[in-house]
Amino acid sequence: MATLQSALLPSRPLFTDSSLRKPNSVRLLNFNALSSTTSFTSYSVNSTSKQKIPRPNLSLSAENTRTLGHYPGAENQFEISHCFLSLLNNEFVYDYRQVHALAVKLNAFEVDCWIGNKLAMLYSKNKELLDYAREMFDEIPKRNRPGYSSLISAYCRSEQWEDLFLLLGLMIDEGLLPDKYLVPTVLKACSALKLSRNGKMLHGYVTRKDFNSDIFVGNSLIDLYANCGDLRSSRSVFDAMREKDVVSWTTLVTAYMDGGLLDEANEVFYSMQLNGVKPDLISWNALVSGFARNREIDLALQHLEEMKQMGVKPRVNTWNGIISGCVQNKYFEDALDAFFSMLLFPETPNFVTIASILQACAGLENLNLGRAFHGFALRHQLCGNVHVEGSLIDMYSKCGRNNYAVRVFDKAENKNTAMWNEMIAAFVNEGKMKKAFELLRLMQNNGPKPDVISFNTMLAGHARNGQKDEAYELLAEMVQTGLSPNIVSYNVLISGFQQSGLSYEALKLFQTLQSPSDGCFLSDVFIQSVQPNSITTTSALAACAALNLKRQGKEIHGYTLRNGFERNTYVSGALVHVYSKCCDTVSATKVFRRIGERNTICWNALIAGHINNMQPDVALKLFCEMLVEGVEPSSVTLMILLLACGDMAALRSGRELHGYVLKSRLDESDNKLANALIGMYTKCGSIIEAKSVFNSEVKEDVSVWNAMMNAYLVFGIAMNAITLFEQLELGGILPDN
């Protein structure tokens, strides 16, 4: 029979401190014991010790303590118990620590177990006194179920999951099993940690105890399975419930929305109304925000209007759901439109609204708009919120104003870990690794302790800058501080190395990650197995392409097939690129044809592969096929094709591509296309058309001038090139090398 650690807690222990609480031996039981009250398999585990908070030297008022003063010991147990319970039920006693101190002095815990349990229940209502509650609870000779339930619920509210499970184990060890009121709390903890296996065990206990009829238990089970990605079990629980309330229906709607099953969510929402259950504000919010999160902004707005017609007034959380959904999907303009519609409704934004809309400004890199929202937040006293301040730091850094980001950071009174991470990322993105490292050290010494994100941000910066040794040293330090590198840690290293030209190092790390051994160069770091994912594989394939390593690319191809990664568009695109770079266009085409939804990246990879392998005619045919399939070419696609037209001296095809560029208005946003057009016309022998392209461009980019001067030199018109160079200098544009 498995122990509770494997049955109820995550496979990796949550505990970091091996010191013991009172009582000295906390025995955690096999969760299967919930099926029976007779026998248990158990093992000892140490609980997390809390730093004792010195009790203040406070005294109760004379009126409250007059009666108790007659009982220095246990002379009259009934009177002591009666007086203490009267005090604990007295709404005028504001600091129960005074009662606690007197109870210890008079040995009241021995007199009546209800006194200690009642104190624990009162303490647990205040998050700041939760340490007192547990400290005192451990001193009680006899604990009861209400005392346990109150403290477990308090741990759940404060998300102290390891303490919750430790206390639950102690409760079961003392023969007190969860009742139907406590089960939803434990299910919520399992849901938060996505402990599907343990949740199923608890579900079995619920069935054996016939708690299924309780609506709160049923709703908690729906949420548990949904959060663990088991929508079939969620629906099964829902269908088996004898009684369903609006929470039951809303939980199932949310579950389907989170799983991307929009039609099913919509069907459940309208079935709720057909079954006589009226959707409340939370139900509508789940539907509207769900559509927004799943990129269906028009449907979200449509249901927002329907919500109004049904007499349910949208509130700030409704609008926040739409705005945050737009931002998550990078529909930044839609987010701004929703924000202004919210103001016109009218509805007053809160800090969540501002934090989300600042992310939209960051995505658009619109500094002026971001500063306007900063002013709005100041006027409405929303800048003191850590989420708003974090979004401000991110917005200013992405708009290239790190000096403003530093000001926001310095003025923030309550800096949380996320805010420190935003500031570290700002310096890393600016290439100021020394500043970022200083901030990490300052965080270690004076701020909240760095988390995995802090180290991953630094690792990404070192890798992108080609600082291999610094990256590995930081990775080792990360482990020494007790943090375990996750798959993101290795992804940023592999992709960063590949981008900085250290392709061999990237490939070596990927291979080590697949099969670490005792003698590997990172043996001290691999404290737990980390499985490469699709992102890791894509970066490794890019390294193979850069090094023209077909054999290693084929090995990784086999790995993608075994792990089902080939369905990922980016992985398939990287495979096409590898085979194309290694002159195997046959294999590249086979992979390409198996891709379900081919995006622009996949098409570009195959088109470029044929051009590199001296098959420009095939590349042009692929471009036509791409247009027939309705895939919109990017500027990269057109630059690749213009290069092919130049190499073939295919002036007619080049002119057709030029026409497509003009119709698509791509030339307005990318000078590289102008350079490619000038180069194509030059190779095709049409200096007049090359000059026409040059004259039509905004000539602020020196590369356009370089392309035209090179065209003149190719045609042997050196004087025109010299004249153009003089015009460049007169225009105030600095020539490059």
C-alpha positions in Angstrom: 0.0 0.0 0.0 1.5 3.3 -1.0 2.2 6.0 1.5 0.5 9.4 1.7 3.5 11.1 0.1 2.9 9.2 -3.1 -0.9 9.2 -2.8 -1.7 12.7 -1.7 1.3 14.9 -2.1 3.2 15.7 -5.3 5.9 13.2 -6.4 8.5 15.8 -5.5 8.3 16.7 -1.8 7.0 20.1 -1.1 9.0 20.4 2.2 12.2 22.3 2.5 12.7 22.2 6.3 13.2 19.0 8.1 12.7 20.3 11.6 9.7 19.0 13.5 6.6 20.7 14.8 4.9 19.6 18.0 3.8 16.9 18.3 7.3 15.5 17.7 6.1 12.7 15.4 3.6 13.7 12.7 2.4 10.6 11.0 1.0 10.9 7.6 -1.3 8.2 6.5 -2.1 6.4 3.3 -5.1 8.1 1.8 -6.6 4.8 1.1 -7.2 4.7 4.8 -10.2 7.0 4.2 -12.1 4.0 3.1 -11.8 2.4 6.5 -11.3 3.5 10.1 -9.6 0.4 11.3 -6.1 0.0 9.9 -3.6 2.4 8.4 -0.2 2.2 6.7 1.9 5.1 7.9 5.3 6.7 8.0 6.9 9.6 9.8 7.6 12.9 8.2 8.9 16.1 9.5 6.8 19.2 9.3 7.8 22.7 8.6 8.7 24.6 11.7 7.6 28.1 12.0 9.6 30.9 13.6 8.0 31.7 17.0 6.6 35.1 17.3 7.2 36.6 20.7 3.9 37.0 22.5 3.1 40.6 23.6 2.9 41.2 27.3 -0.8 42.1 27.3 -3.4 41.8 30.0 -7.2 41.4 29.9 -9.4 44.0 31.4 -10.3 43.7 35.0 -13.9 43.0 34.1 -13.1 40.1 31.9 -10.6 38.5 34.2 -12.2 39.1 37.6 -13.9 35.7 37.6 -10.9 33.8 36.3 -8.7 35.2 39.0 -10.3 33.0 41.6 -8.9 29.9 39.8 -5.1 29.6 39.8 -5.4 25.9 39.1 -8.1 23.5 38.3 -10.2 24.0 41.5 -13.5 24.2 39.6 -13.1 22.8 36.1 -16.7 23.6 35.1 -16.4 27.3 36.0 -13.0 27.7 34.3 -14.4 26.1 31.1 -17.5 28.2 31.2 -15.7 31.5 31.8 -13.1 30.8 29.0 -15.8 29.9 26.5 -17.8 32.9 27.5 -14.7 35.1 26.8 -14.0 33.4 23.5 -17.6 34.1 22.4 -17.4 37.7 23.5 -17.3 40.0 20.5 -15.5 42.7 22.6 -12.3 40.6 23.1 -10.1 41.9 20.2 -6.8 40.1 20.9 -7.3 36.4 21.7 -3.6 36.1 22.4 -4.4 37.5 25.9 -7.0 34.8 26.4 -4.4 32.3 25.1 -1.8 33.4 27.6 -4.2 33.2 30.5 -5.4 29.7 29.4 -1.8 28.5 29.4 -1.3 30.0 32.9 -4.5 28.3 34.3 -3.9 25.0 32.4 -7.3 25.5 30.8 -6.4 23.3 27.8 -6.3 20.3 30.1 -9.6 21.3 31.7 -11.6 21.5 28.4 -10.4 20.5 24.9 -12.9 22.9 23.4 -11.0 25.9 24.7 -7.9 25.2 22.7 -9.8 24.2 19.6 -12.0 27.3 19.8 -8.9 29.5 20.1 -7.4 27.8 17.1 -10.6 28.4 15.1 -10.6 32.1 16.1 -6.8 32.6 15.3 -7.2 30.9 11.9 -9.7 33.6 10.8 -6.8 36.1 10.7 -4.1 35.4 8.2 -1.5 37.3 10.3 -2.2 35.1 13.3 -2.0 31.8 11.4 1.4 31.0 12.9 -0.1 31.5 16.4 -3.0 29.3 15.5 -0.7 26.4 14.5 1.7 26.9 17.4 -1.2 26.8 19.9 -3.0 24.0 18.1 0.1 21.8 18.5 -0.1 22.4 22.3 -3.7 21.1 22.6 -3.8 17.7 24.3 -7.0 16.7 22.4 -7.8 18.2 19.0 -11.2 17.9 17.4 -12.5 17.9 13.8 -13.8 21.6 13.9 -10.4 22.8 15.0 -8.6 20.8 12.3 -11.1 22.0 9.7 -10.7 25.7 10.6 -6.9 25.5 10.4 -6.9 23.5 7.1 -9.3 26.0 5.6 -7.1 28.8 6.7 -4.1 27.2 5.0 -6.2 26.8 1.9 -7.1 30.4 1.8 -3.5 31.5 2.2 -2.4 28.8 -0.3 0.0 27.1 2.1 -0.5 23.7 0.5 2.3 21.8 2.3 1.1 22.8 5.7 -2.5 21.9 4.7 -1.5 18.4 3.7 0.7 17.9 6.8 -2.2 18.9 9.0 -4.6 16.6 7.1 -2.2 13.7 7.6 -2.0 14.4 11.3 -5.8 14.6 11.5 -6.3 11.2 9.8 -3.6 9.8 12.0 -5.6 10.8 15.0 -8.6 8.9 13.6 -10.5 12.0 12.4 -11.7 11.6 8.8 -12.7 14.6 6.6 -16.4 15.3 6.6 -18.4 16.6 3.6 -17.7 20.2 4.8 -13.9 19.7 4.7 -13.7 17.6 1.5 -14.2 20.5 -0.8 -11.3 22.3 0.8 -9.0 19.3 0.3 -10.2 19.0 -3.3 -9.4 22.6 -3.9 -5.8 22.0 -2.7 -5.5 19.0 -5.1 -6.9 21.1 -7.9 -4.5 23.9 -7.2 -1.5 21.5 -7.4 -3.1 19.5 -10.2 -2.9 16.3 -8.1 -5.2 14.2 -10.4 -4.3 10.8 -8.9 -4.8 12.0 -5.3 -8.0 13.7 -6.3 -9.4 10.5 -7.7 -8.6 8.7 -4.4 -10.5 11.4 -2.6 -13.3 11.0 -5.1 -13.4 7.3 -4.2 -13.6 8.2 -0.5 -16.5 10.6 -1.3 -18.4 7.8 -3.1 -17.9 5.4 -0.2 -19.1 7.9 2.3 -22.0 8.9 0.1 -21.0 12.5 0.0 -21.9 12.7 -3.7 -25.3 14.2 -3.0 -23.6 17.3 -1.5 -23.6 20.0 -4.2 -20.4 21.7 -2.9 -18.5 18.4 -3.1 -19.8 17.8 -6.6 -18.8 21.3 -7.7 -15.3 20.9 -6.3 -14.8 17.6 -8.1 -15.8 19.2 -11.4 -13.2 21.9 -10.8 -10.6 19.4 -9.8 -10.9 17.3 -13.0 -11.1 20.4 -15.2 -8.0 21.9 -13.7 -6.2 18.6 -14.3 -7.3 18.5 -17.9 -9.7 15.6 -17.5 -12.9 17.1 -19.0 -14.5 13.7 -19.5 -14.4 13.1 -15.7 -15.6 16.6 -15.1 -18.7 16.0 -17.3 -19.2 12.6 -15.8 -19.4 14.1 -12.3 -21.7 16.9 -13.5 -24.1 14.4 -15.1 -24.2 12.2 -12.0 -25.1 15.1 -9.7 -28.6 14.9 -8.4 -28.8 18.6 -7.8 -27.1 21.3 -9.8 -26.9 25.0 -9.0 -25.6 27.9 -11.0 -22.0 27.2 -9.7 -22.2 23.7 -11.1 -23.1 24.9 -14.6 -20.6 27.8 -14.5 -17.8 25.5 -13.4 -18.5 23.2 -16.4 -18.7 26.2 -18.8 -15.3 27.4 -17.5 -13.8 23.9 -17.8 -14.8 23.7 -21.5 -13.6 27.3 -22.2 -10.2 26.5 -20.6 -10.0 23.4 -22.8 -10.7 25.4 -25.9 -14.1 23.6 -26.5 -16.1 26.7 -27.3 -19.1 24.9 -28.9 -19.5 22.6 -25.9 -19.2 25.6 -23.5 -21.9 27.5 -25.4 -24.1 24.4 -25.4 -23.8 24.0 -21.6 -24.5 27.7 -21.1 -27.8 27.6 -22.9 -28.7 24.2 -21.5 -28.4 25.8 -18.1 -31.2 28.2 -19.0 -33.3 25.5 -20.5 -33.1 23.6 -17.2 -34.4 26.6 -15.3 -31.1 27.9 -13.9 -30.6 31.6 -14.5 -27.0 32.6 -15.4 -25.6 35.1 -12.9 -22.9 37.7 -13.5 -20.1 35.1 -12.9 -21.7 32.7 -15.5 -21.8 35.5 -18.1 -18.2 36.5 -17.2 -17.0 32.9 -17.7 -18.6 32.8 -21.2 -17.5 36.2 -22.4 -13.9 36.0 -21.1 -13.7 32.4 -22.4 -14.4 33.5 -25.9 -11.9 36.4 -25.6 -9.2 34.1 -24.3 -9.8 31.7 -27.3 -9.4 34.5 -29.9 -13.1 34.9 -30.5 -13.3 38.6 -29.8 -16.4 39.2 -31.9 -18.3 36.4 -30.1 -17.2 37.8 -26.8 -18.6 41.2 -27.7 -21.7 39.6 -29.1 -22.4 37.8 -25.8 -21.7 41.0 -24.0 -24.6 42.6 -25.8 -26.8 39.6 -25.1 -25.8 39.8 -21.5 -27.1 43.4 -21.4 -30.4 42.4 -23.1 -30.9 39.7 -20.5 -30.8 42.3 -17.8 -27.4 41.5 -16.3 -25.2 44.6 -16.1 -21.5 44.0 -17.1 -19.2 44.9 -14.3 -15.5 45.7 -14.3 -14.5 42.0 -14.2 -16.5 41.4 -17.4 -14.6 44.1 -19.2 -11.3 42.9 -17.7 -12.0 39.4 -19.1 -12.4 40.8 -22.6 -9.3 43.2 -22.4 -7.0 40.5 -20.9 -8.2 38.0 -23.5 -7.3 40.4 -26.3 -3.9 41.1 -24.8 -3.1 37.4 -24.3 -3.8 36.8 -28.0 -1.8 40.0 -29.0 -5.0 41.7 -30.3 -3.7 45.0 -28.8 -5.9 47.4 -30.8 -9.0 45.3 -29.9 -7.9 45.6 -26.2 -7.8 49.4 -26.5 -11.2 49.5 -28.3 -12.7 47.4 -25.4 -11.1 49.8 -22.8 -12.7 52.9 -24.4 -16.0 51.1 -24.8 -15.8 50.3 -21.1 -15.3 54.0 -20.2 -18.3 54.9 -22.4 -20.5 52.2 -20.9 -19.7 53.7 -18.2 -17.6 51.4 -15.9 -14.7 52.5 -13.8 -11.4 50.6 -14.5 -9.6 49.0 -11.6 -5.9 48.0 -11.2 -6.5 44.8 -13.2 -7.8 46.8 -16.1 -4.8 49.2 -16.1 -2.2 46.4 -15.7 -3.7 44.6 -18.8 -4.0 47.8 -20.9 -0.4 48.7 -20.2 0.6 45.3 -21.6 -1.2 46.3 -24.8 0.8 49.5 -24.9 4.0 47.5 -24.4 3.0 45.1 -27.2 2.4 48.1 -29.6 5.5 49.8 -28.3 3.5 53.0 -28.0 5.3 55.1 -25.5 2.9 58.1 -25.6 -0.2 56.0 -25.1 1.6 54.1 -22.2 2.5 57.4 -20.5 -1.1 58.5 -20.9 -2.4 55.4 -19.1 0.3 56.0 -16.5 -1.2 59.4 -15.9 -4.7 57.9 -15.7 -3.5 55.4 -13.1 -1.9 58.2 -11.0 -5.1 60.3 -11.1 -7.2 57.4 -10.0 -4.7 56.3 -7.3 -4.0 52.9 -9.0 -0.2 53.1 -9.2 0.4 51.7 -5.7 -0.6 48.2 -6.9 2.3 45.8 -7.6 0.6 44.5 -10.8 0.3 48.0 -12.2 3.8 48.9 -11.3 5.1 45.7 -12.8 3.2 46.4 -16.1 4.6 50.0 -16.1 8.2 48.6 -15.8 7.5 46.2 -18.6 5.9 48.9 -20.8 8.7 51.4 -20.4 11.4 48.8 -21.0 9.7 47.5 -24.2 9.3 51.1 -25.4 13.1 51.7 -24.9 12.8 53.9 -21.8 14.6 51.9 -19.1 15.2 55.2 -17.2 11.5 55.5 -16.7 11.2 51.9 -15.7 13.9 52.4 -13.1 12.0 55.4 -11.6 8.9 53.3 -11.3 10.8 50.5 -9.7 12.6 52.8 -7.2 9.4 54.5 -6.1 7.5 51.2 -5.6 7.0 50.6 -1.8 6.1 46.9 -2.0 8.3 45.2 -4.5 7.3 41.6 -5.1 9.4 39.0 -6.9 7.6 39.6 -10.2 8.5 43.3 -10.1 12.2 42.5 -9.5 12.0 40.0 -12.4 10.5 42.7 -14.7 13.4 45.0 -13.8 16.0 42.3 -14.4 14.4 41.5 -17.7 14.5 45.2 -18.7 18.3 45.3 -18.2 18.8 41.9 -19.9 16.8 43.0 -23.0 18.8 46.2 -23.2 22.0 44.1 -23.1 23.2 45.4 -19.8 24.0 42.1 -18.2 26.2 43.7 -15.5 23.3 45.8 -14.3 21.0 42.8 -14.4 23.5 40.8 -12.4 23.9 43.5 -9.8 20.1 43.6 -9.4 20.0 39.8 -9.0 22.6 40.1 -6.2 20.7 42.9 -4.6 17.6 40.8 -4.7 19.4 37.9 -3.0 20.7 40.2 -0.2 17.8 42.7 0.4 14.7 41.7 -1.6 12.5 38.7 -2.0 14.5 35.6 -2.8 15.0 35.1 -6.6 12.8 32.4 -8.1 13.3 30.2 -11.2 12.0 33.0 -13.5 14.8 35.4 -12.1 17.5 32.9 -13.0 15.9 31.9 -16.3 15.9 35.6 -17.4 19.6 35.9 -16.6 20.4 32.6 -18.3 18.6 33.8 -21.5 20.7 37.0 -21.5 24.0 35.2 -21.0 23.1 32.6 -23.7 22.0 35.3 -26.3 25.3 37.1 -25.7 27.3 34.0 -26.2 28.5 34.0 -22.6 28.6 30.2 -22.2 30.8 30.0 -19.0 28.7 32.6 -17.2 25.5 30.8 -18.1 26.7 27.5 -16.8 28.1 29.1 -13.6 24.7 30.7 -13.0 22.9 27.4 -13.7 25.1 25.7 -11.0 24.4 28.5 -8.6 20.7 28.1 -9.2 20.9 24.5 -8.0 23.0 25.5 -5.0 20.3 27.9 -3.9 17.8 25.1 -3.8 16.0 25.9 -7.1 15.5 23.2 -9.7 16.1 24.2 -13.4 13.0 23.5 -15.4 12.5 22.9 -19.1 12.4 26.7 -19.7 15.9 27.0 -18.2 17.3 24.6 -20.8 15.2 26.1 -23.6 16.5 29.6 -23.1 20.1 28.2 -23.0 19.7 26.1 -26.2 17.9 28.7 -28.2 20.2 31.5 -26.9 23.4 29.6 -27.8 22.0 28.8 -31.3 21.1 32.5 -31.9 24.5 33.7 -30.7 26.3 31.3 -33.1 27.2 28.6 -30.5 25.2 26.0 -32.5 27.5 23.2 -31.5 27.1 24.1 -27.8 23.3 24.2 -28.2 23.3 20.7 -29.8 25.6 19.3 -27.1 23.3 20.6 -24.4 20.2 19.1 -26.1 21.9 15.7 -26.4 23.0 15.9 -22.7 19.4 16.7 -21.7 18.2 13.6 -23.5 20.5 11.2 -21.8 22.4 12.7 -18.9 25.1 10.5 -17.3 27.4 10.7 -14.3 30.3 11.9 -16.3 28.5 14.6 -18.3 29.6 18.2 -18.0 26.4 19.2 -16.2 26.2 16.1 -13.9 25.9 18.4 -10.8 23.0 20.3 -12.3 20.8 17.4 -13.4 19.2 16.7 -10.0 15.9 15.6 -11.7 15.0 14.4 -15.2 13.8 17.1 -17.6 12.2 15.9 -20.8 12.8 18.1 -23.9 9.6 19.6 -25.4 8.7 21.0 -28.8 10.5 24.3 -28.1 13.7 22.5 -27.2 13.5 20.3 -30.3 12.9 23.3 -32.6 16.0 25.1 -31.3 18.1 21.9 -31.6 17.0 21.5 -35.2 17.9 25.1 -35.9 21.4 24.3 -34.6 21.6 21.2 -36.9 20.6 23.4 -39.8 23.3 26.0 -39.0 25.9 23.3 -38.8 24.6 21.3 -41.8 24.4 18.2 -39.7 21.9 15.9 -41.5 22.6 12.8 -39.5 21.9 14.5 -36.2 18.9 16.2 -37.7 17.5 12.8 -38.7 18.1 11.5 -35.1 16.1 14.4 -33.7 13.5 13.8 -36.4 13.1 10.3 -34.9 12.8 11.8 -31.5 10.0 14.1 -32.7 8.1 11.2 -34.2 8.4 9.1 -30.9 7.1 12.0 -28.8 4.4 13.2 -31.2 6.1 16.6 -31.8 6.0 16.5 -35.6 2.4 17.8 -35.4 3.8 21.0 -34.1 4.1 23.5 -36.9 7.3 25.0 -35.7 9.0 21.7 -35.2 7.9 20.6 -38.7 9.1 23.9 -40.2 12.5 23.4 -38.5 12.7 19.9 -40.0 12.0 21.2 -43.4 14.8 23.8 -42.9 17.3 21.2 -41.8 16.7 18.9 -44.8 16.7 21.9 -47.1 20.0 23.2 -45.7 21.5 19.7 -46.1 20.5 19.6 -49.8 17.8 16.9 -49.2 14.8 18.7 -50.8 13.0 15.3 -51.2 12.9 14.7 -47.4 12.1 18.3 -46.9 9.1 18.1 -49.2 7.9 14.8 -47.6 7.9 16.5 -44.1 6.2 19.6 -45.6 3.4 17.6 -47.2 2.6 15.9 -43.9 2.1 19.2 -42.1 -1.6 19.7 -41.3 -1.8 23.5 -41.1 1.1 25.0 -43.0 2.0 28.5 -42.0 4.2 31.1 -43.7 7.3 29.8 -41.8 6.9 26.3 -43.3 6.4 27.7 -46.8 9.4 30.0 -46.5 11.6 27.1 -45.4 10.7 24.9 -48.4 10.9 27.8 -50.9 14.3 28.8 -49.5 15.5 25.2 -49.6 14.7 24.9 -53.4 16.4 28.2 -54.1 19.5 27.2 -52.2 19.6 23.9 -54.1 19.5 25.7 -57.5 15.8 25.0 -58.1 14.3 28.5 -58.4 11.6 27.4 -60.8 10.2 25.0 -58.2 10.4 27.8 -55.7 8.2 30.1 -57.8 5.7 27.3 -58.4 5.5 26.8 -54.6 4.8 30.5 -54.2 1.8 30.2 -56.5 0.6 27.1 -54.6 1.0 29.1 -51.4 -1.3 31.9 -52.7 -3.9 29.3 -53.8 -4.0 27.8 -50.3 -4.7 31.3 -48.9 -1.5 31.6 -46.9 -0.3 35.3 -46.9 3.4 35.7 -47.8 5.6 37.7 -45.5 8.4 40.1 -46.6 10.8 37.3 -46.0 9.0 35.2 -48.6 9.2 37.9 -51.2 12.9 38.7 -50.5 13.7 35.0 -51.0 11.8 34.9 -54.3 13.3 38.2 -55.6 16.7 36.7 -55.0 15.6 33.7 -57.1 14.4 35.9 -59.9 17.6 37.8 -59.9 19.7 34.6 -60.1 17.5 33.4 -63.0 17.4 36.8 -64.6 13.7 36.3 -64.7 12.7 39.9 -65.2 9.0 39.2 -65.9 8.6 37.1 -62.8 10.4 39.8 -60.8 8.1 42.5 -62.1 5.1 40.4 -61.1 6.5 40.1 -57.6 7.1 43.8 -57.5 3.4 44.4 -58.4 2.4 42.0 -55.6 4.6 44.0 -53.2 3.0 47.3 -54.2 -0.6 45.9 -53.9 0.2 44.4 -50.5 1.8 47.6 -49.3 4.6 45.6 -47.8 7.2 48.0 -49.2 6.1 50.8 -46.8 7.2 48.9 -43.7 10.4 47.2 -44.8 13.4 48.8 -46.6 14.9 45.3 -47.0 12.3 44.6 -49.7 13.4 47.8 -51.5 17.0 46.5 -51.4 15.9 43.1 -52.7 14.0 44.8 -55.6 17.0 47.0 -56.5 19.2 43.9 -56.4 16.8 41.9 -58.6 16.4 44.6 -61.3 20.2 45.1 -61.3 20.8 41.4 -61.9 18.1 41.4 -64.6 19.9 44.3 -66.4 17.2 47.0 -65.7 19.0 49.9 -64.1 16.1 52.2 -64.9 13.6 50.2 -62.9 16.2 49.9 -60.1 16.5 53.7 -60.0 12.7 53.9 -60.0 12.5 51.7 -56.9 15.2 53.9 -55.2 13.4 57.1 -56.0 10.1 55.8 -54.6 11.6 54.9 -51.2 12.0 57.1 -48.1 15.8 57.3 -48.1 16.5 57.5 -44.3 18.1 54.0 -44.4 21.7 54.0 -45.6 21.2 50.4 -46.9 18.9 51.6 -49.7 21.6 54.1 -50.8 24.2 51.3 -50.7 22.0 49.1 -52.9 21.6 51.8 -55.5 25.3 52.7 -55.5 26.2 49.0 -55.9 23.8 48.9 -58.9 25.6 51.8 -60.6 28.9 50.1 -60.0 27.7 46.8 -61.5 26.6 48.7 -64.6 30.0 50.5 -64.7 28.5 54.0 -64.0 31.0 55.0 -61.3 30.3 58.7 -61.7 26.6 58.2 -60.8 27.7 56.2 -57.7 30.0 59.0 -56.6 27.2 61.6 -57.1 24.8 59.5 -55.1 27.4 59.3 -52.3 27.7 63.1 -52.2 23.9 63.4 -52.1 24.0 60.9 -49.1 26.3 63.2 -47.2 24.4 66.3 -48.0 21.2 64.6 -46.8 22.7 64.3 -43.3 22.8 60.5 -43.4 25.9 59.0 -42.0 27.6 56.5 -44.4 28.5 53.1 -43.0 31.7 51.2 -43.7 
